Amino acid sequence: MDNRLKIAVLNVATGKYINFIDPLYECISKYFFVDHDVDCFLFTDSDREFNGAKKYKIDRKGFPGDTLYRYHYFLLAEDKLKNYDFLFYLDVDMDIVDFIDEKIVHDMLAVYHPGFYKKHNGTFERRSNCQAFLPSNVTGPYFCGGVQGGKPEHYLKACHAIKKAIDLDNKNNITAVWHDESHWNAYLHKNKPNLKVLSPRYCYYPFKWLLDMEKQAKIVALDKDHEEIRA
């Protein structure tokens, strides 16, 4: 009996972010679902070809458009993504440093934001005229936008809902305070899907309150000059 899963990894890389793709794909091949079938879906403005990647050409929108519209981009591949067992998005400026396997597969997958882990706050959108609005009594948990996923029927449903919310914000000339991350948090808190939440080991950054996780990190957020890369 074949127990191999079909996994789709989703990445967005525009401008200089394309330079992160080669090292990311190397660590994916080394550590990510190594006993299963993994395909990489790359949404990019680059003309470069990447061995084995299923590439979708998009226009660069700059910051924050390139990240805000990620759910729009994923839906460009919806017909193909429906055929996978699990969809996994991660920012390209990440490094997978330890094995990740089928234990993370769930209807929906989120990761505690390393900056707000075990803290009763988060930078939620509080403006009621924004579609990502959450009332002040929602103080946590706050999830990172950079690592997420789910089974296609659930994750693509979220993509459609978030796309619709962002399109409505556009009509009202408003952008959520933390862009796609605000909408991701709003969707999870409002809809309460069947959710597996992973610790910041899956989006590790060396905040002093996370140092006990350093040796157990699975995915590390790379330190970088945001302004230089976004230029």
C-alpha positions as CSV (number, residue, x, y, z in Angstrom):
1,M,0.0,0.0,0.0
2,D,1.4,3.4,-1.0
3,N,1.4,5.8,1.9
4,R,3.2,8.5,0.0
5,L,1.6,11.9,0.2
6,K,1.5,14.5,-2.5
7,I,2.7,17.8,-1.0
8,A,2.7,21.2,-2.7
9,V,5.0,23.9,-1.4
10,L,4.0,27.4,-2.3
11,N,6.4,30.3,-2.5
12,V,6.2,33.9,-3.7
13,A,9.5,35.5,-4.9
14,T,9.6,38.8,-6.7
15,G,12.5,41.2,-7.3
16,K,15.6,40.4,-5.2
17,Y,13.7,37.7,-3.2
18,I,14.3,35.3,-6.1
19,N,17.8,34.9,-4.8
20,F,16.5,33.0,-1.8
21,I,14.9,30.3,-4.0
22,D,18.0,28.1,-4.7
23,P,19.0,27.7,-1.1
24,L,15.4,27.2,0.0
25,Y,14.8,24.5,-2.6
26,E,18.0,22.8,-1.4
27,C,16.9,22.6,2.2
28,I,13.4,21.5,1.1
29,S,14.9,18.6,-0.8
30,K,17.0,17.7,2.3
31,Y,14.5,18.0,5.1
32,F,10.9,18.4,3.9
33,F,8.7,15.4,3.6
34,V,11.6,13.4,2.3
35,D,9.6,10.1,2.1
36,H,6.8,11.7,0.1
37,D,6.3,13.4,-3.3
38,V,6.9,17.2,-3.0
39,D,6.3,19.7,-5.8
40,C,7.2,23.4,-5.6
41,F,4.9,26.1,-6.9
42,L,6.7,29.4,-7.5
43,F,4.9,32.6,-8.1
44,T,7.4,35.1,-9.5
45,D,8.2,37.9,-11.9
46,S,11.5,36.3,-12.7
47,D,12.3,34.8,-16.1
48,R,14.6,32.3,-14.6
49,E,13.7,28.6,-14.7
50,F,14.1,26.5,-11.6
51,N,14.6,22.8,-12.0
52,G,11.3,21.0,-11.2
53,A,9.4,24.1,-10.0
54,K,5.9,24.8,-11.4
55,K,6.3,28.5,-12.1
56,Y,3.5,31.1,-12.4
57,K,4.4,34.5,-13.8
58,I,3.1,37.4,-11.8
59,D,3.7,41.1,-11.9
60,R,5.8,42.7,-9.2
61,K,3.7,45.0,-7.0
62,G,6.4,46.0,-4.5
63,F,5.8,46.1,-0.8
64,P,3.3,45.3,0.6
65,G,1.5,44.2,-2.6
66,D,3.8,41.3,-3.3
67,T,2.9,39.7,0.0
68,L,-0.7,41.1,0.4
69,Y,-1.8,39.4,-2.9
70,R,-0.3,36.0,-2.1
71,Y,-3.8,34.4,-1.9
72,H,-4.7,35.8,-5.2
73,Y,-1.6,34.2,-6.7
74,F,-2.2,30.8,-5.1
75,L,-5.7,30.6,-6.7
76,L,-4.0,30.9,-10.1
77,A,-3.0,27.3,-9.5
78,E,-6.2,26.2,-7.8
79,D,-7.1,23.5,-10.3
80,K,-3.7,21.8,-9.9
81,L,-3.5,22.4,-6.1
82,K,-6.8,20.6,-5.6
83,N,-5.0,17.3,-6.5
84,Y,-2.6,17.4,-3.6
85,D,-2.9,16.0,-0.1
86,F,-1.5,19.0,1.7
87,L,-0.5,22.6,0.8
88,F,2.3,24.3,2.6
89,Y,3.3,28.0,2.2
90,L,6.5,29.5,3.6
91,D,8.3,32.7,3.0
92,V,11.3,32.3,0.7
93,D,13.6,34.0,3.3
94,M,13.5,30.9,5.5
95,D,15.8,28.1,6.2
96,I,14.6,24.6,7.0
97,V,17.1,23.1,9.4
98,D,15.5,19.9,10.6
99,F,13.2,17.2,9.3
100,I,9.5,18.0,8.8
101,D,7.1,15.2,8.0
102,E,3.5,14.1,8.0
103,K,3.0,15.0,11.6
104,I,2.1,18.5,10.6
105,V,-0.6,17.5,8.1
106,H,-4.0,18.8,9.3
107,D,-7.1,20.5,7.9
108,M,-5.5,23.8,8.6
109,L,-2.0,24.7,9.9
110,A,-0.8,27.8,11.6
111,V,2.3,28.8,13.6
112,Y,2.5,31.0,16.6
113,H,4.2,34.3,15.7
114,P,7.6,34.3,17.4
115,G,7.3,37.9,18.4
116,F,4.1,37.3,20.4
117,Y,4.5,33.8,21.6
118,K,2.8,33.3,25.0
119,K,2.0,37.0,25.1
120,H,-1.5,38.2,25.4
121,N,-1.3,40.6,22.6
122,G,-0.7,40.9,18.9
123,T,-0.8,43.5,16.2
124,F,-4.4,42.7,15.1
125,E,-6.2,45.0,12.8
126,R,-8.5,47.2,15.0
127,R,-10.1,49.5,12.4
128,S,-13.7,48.5,12.0
129,N,-13.8,49.6,8.3
130,C,-11.1,47.0,7.4
131,Q,-12.2,43.5,6.5
132,A,-9.4,42.1,8.7
133,F,-10.9,43.8,11.8
134,L,-10.9,42.0,15.1
135,P,-12.4,43.5,18.2
136,S,-10.3,44.5,21.2
137,N,-11.3,41.4,23.2
138,V,-9.4,39.3,20.8
139,T,-5.9,39.5,22.2
140,G,-4.4,36.2,21.0
141,P,-3.1,33.9,19.8
142,Y,-1.4,35.8,17.1
143,F,-0.2,33.7,14.1
144,C,2.7,34.4,11.8
145,G,1.9,34.9,8.1
146,G,5.2,33.3,6.9
147,V,4.4,29.6,7.5
148,Q,0.9,28.2,7.0
149,G,-1.0,25.5,5.2
150,G,-3.8,23.0,5.1
151,K,-5.5,20.4,3.1
152,P,-6.7,21.8,-0.2
153,E,-10.4,21.8,0.5
154,H,-9.8,23.9,3.6
155,Y,-6.8,26.0,2.7
156,L,-8.2,27.0,-0.7
157,K,-11.5,28.0,1.0
158,A,-9.4,30.3,3.2
159,C,-7.7,31.7,0.1
160,H,-11.0,32.6,-1.5
161,A,-12.3,34.2,1.6
162,I,-9.1,36.3,2.2
163,K,-9.0,37.3,-1.5
164,K,-12.5,38.5,-1.3
165,A,-11.7,40.5,1.9
166,I,-8.7,42.1,0.3
167,D,-10.6,43.0,-2.8
168,L,-13.3,44.7,-0.6
169,D,-10.6,46.6,1.3
170,N,-9.2,47.8,-2.1
171,K,-12.5,49.2,-3.1
172,N,-12.6,51.1,0.2
173,N,-9.0,52.3,-0.2
174,I,-7.8,50.6,3.0
175,T,-4.9,48.2,3.6
176,A,-4.8,46.0,6.7
177,V,-2.1,47.0,9.2
178,W,0.0,43.9,8.6
179,H,-1.3,43.1,5.2
180,D,-1.8,39.4,4.5
181,E,-0.9,38.5,8.0
182,S,-3.8,40.6,9.4
183,H,-6.2,38.9,7.1
184,W,-4.8,35.4,8.0
185,N,-5.3,36.1,11.7
186,A,-8.8,37.5,11.0
187,Y,-9.8,34.5,9.0
188,L,-8.6,32.0,11.7
189,H,-10.2,33.8,14.6
190,K,-13.5,34.5,12.8
191,N,-14.0,31.1,11.2
192,K,-12.3,28.8,13.8
193,P,-11.3,26.0,11.4
194,N,-10.0,22.7,12.6
195,L,-6.6,24.0,13.3
196,K,-3.2,22.6,14.2
197,V,-1.0,25.3,15.7
198,L,2.8,24.8,15.7
199,S,5.2,26.5,18.1
200,P,7.7,29.1,16.9
201,R,10.2,26.3,16.3
202,Y,8.6,26.4,12.8
203,C,9.3,30.1,12.4
204,Y,12.2,30.6,14.8
205,Y,13.8,34.0,15.4
206,P,16.2,34.6,18.2
207,F,14.0,36.6,20.5
208,K,15.3,36.3,24.1
209,W,12.0,34.5,25.2
210,L,12.6,31.8,22.5
211,L,16.2,30.9,23.3
212,D,15.1,27.6,24.9
213,M,13.8,26.6,21.4
214,E,17.0,27.4,19.5
215,K,18.4,23.9,19.4
216,Q,15.0,22.5,18.5
217,A,14.2,24.9,15.6
218,K,12.7,23.4,12.5
219,I,12.4,26.5,10.3
220,V,14.5,29.6,10.9
221,A,13.5,33.1,9.7
222,L,16.7,34.6,8.1
223,D,18.0,37.9,9.3
224,K,18.2,40.4,6.4
225,D,18.0,44.0,5.3
226,H,14.4,44.4,4.4
227,E,14.8,47.8,2.8
228,E,17.7,46.7,0.6
229,I,15.8,43.5,-0.6
230,R,12.6,45.4,-1.3
231,A,14.3,48.1,-3.3
